[in-house]
Amino acid sequence: MKSFIAIIALISMGLFACNTADQSKKNLPVTNIDTTNFTKIQWQDSIVNFGSVNMGEKIQVVFKFKNIGDKPLILTNVRAGCGCTVPDYTKGAIAPGGEGVVTGEFDTNKAHPGEVHKNIFVTTNTQNGINHTLTFGGTIKETAPAN
């Protein structure tokens, strides 16, 4: 009976160790990047001001970029800094000289009235930095309650 309990304990520890190892890999920096296929990106606008809008509106922000390198440009990860923004982007490889966009649909119902500043984070295969932060903001006006 004691050996049975010991075996169960060892199996449980092994499963926990595997699960912990998998979780820790999520926070590690990427170190095995093929830098021979890096290119260069040029953002036409990395900061967008959407002005003043009413609470309840959805705003579409657009960030344009160009591949100014000599290898295909790939956006490997695009994520919003908060749950009020849904990002989208040009998928697939962008040829040298090609252009693309990163967009964000910002739902003001999920934010607060007043001045806001939000981010979209982009990871690319670029020599001039693999991590790029796109920023947008403006003012959300509180709407009067309907009677």
N, C-alpha and C positions, 0 to 999 in steps of 0.2 A: 504494500500500500504506500509506504514511504517513497519507494522508487517511482511509483506512478505519479505521485504529487510532485516529485522533483522533476520528472519529465515534462509535466504540464507547465510547471514554473519556467523551465528552460525554453520551452516553445513560446510561451507568452512573452518572455524577455526578448527572444529573437524577433518576434513579430513587432514588438514595440520599437526595438532598435532599428528595424527596417523602415518602419513608418516615420520615425524621427529623422533618419538619414534622408528620406525622400523630402520631408518638409524643409530640412536645412538647405537642400540644393536650390530651392526656390529663391533664396535670398543671396546666393552667391553671385558675384559679378561674372560676366562672360569672359573667359580667358582664352578660349580656343577659337578666336575669330581669325578668319583668313584675310589678313591685311593686304595681300597681293591683289584682291578684288575690290578694294576700296575705291570710291570715287569722291566727287565733291558735290555738295548741294548749296544752292543759293536761294535763300528765302526772299521773295519779293516783299513780303510783309509778315513779320513774326509777332506783331502787336496790332490788334484791331480794336477800335473804339466803336461800339454800336450805338452810341448816343444815349438818348433818353427814350424809354419805352414804358408802357403801362404794365402793371402786374397782370399776369395771365397770358401775355404774348409769348410766342415761341420765336426765337431769333436764330437765324442761320448766319454763322460766321465762316469766312473762307480765307484760307492761307494758301497762297500760290508759291510754288517752288520750281526750280529748274536744275537739271543735272548738268553741271558745268565741268564734269570730269570726263574721263575717257573709258570708263567701265559702266555697265548697267547699274542703275540706282535702285535699291530695294528698301522699302519701308518695312521693317521686320516687326514692329510693334507700335500701335497707336492707342493711347488710352487717355481718358478724361481724368482730371484731377478730382472730380466729384460726380455724384449721381444725377446732377441736374443737366449734364451735358452728354449727348450721344455723339461720339466722333465717327467719321467715315473718311476714306482716303482712296487715292488712286492705287489700285492693286496691281501686282505683277511688276516685272522689271521695266524701268523707264530708261530708254536708250540715251546715250550721250547726246546732249542738246535738247532732249525731251523735257516736257513740263508736266506737272501734276498738281493736285490740290489735296489739302487736308481740310475737312469741314467739321463743324460742330453745330449741332442743334441744341440750343440752350433753352430750357423750359423755365421761364421766370416764376411759375407757380411753385417750383421746388427751391426757390431762393428767397431772399428777404428784400424788402423795399430799401432803397438807398443805393449808394455806390457799391458796385460789385467788381471783383477781379477774379477771373477764372483761368485755368491752364489746361492745355492739351499737351501730353508728353509723347514725343515721337522718337523711335529708335531706328537708325539707318546704318547702312554700310558705307560711312563717309569718313574721309581722312580728317576733315575739319570738325570732328566731334561726332560720336555715334548717338549721343543723347541731345535732343533739341526740345526746348520749352517754348510753346506758342501761348501767347497771353491775349485774352480779350476782356473787355469790361465796358461799363457804362453805368447808367443810372436807371433804376427801376422805380417808377412812380407808383405809389399806393393808390389803388382805385377806390372811389367812394362806394360804399355799400349800396346795393339796389334796394329801393323801397317798394 
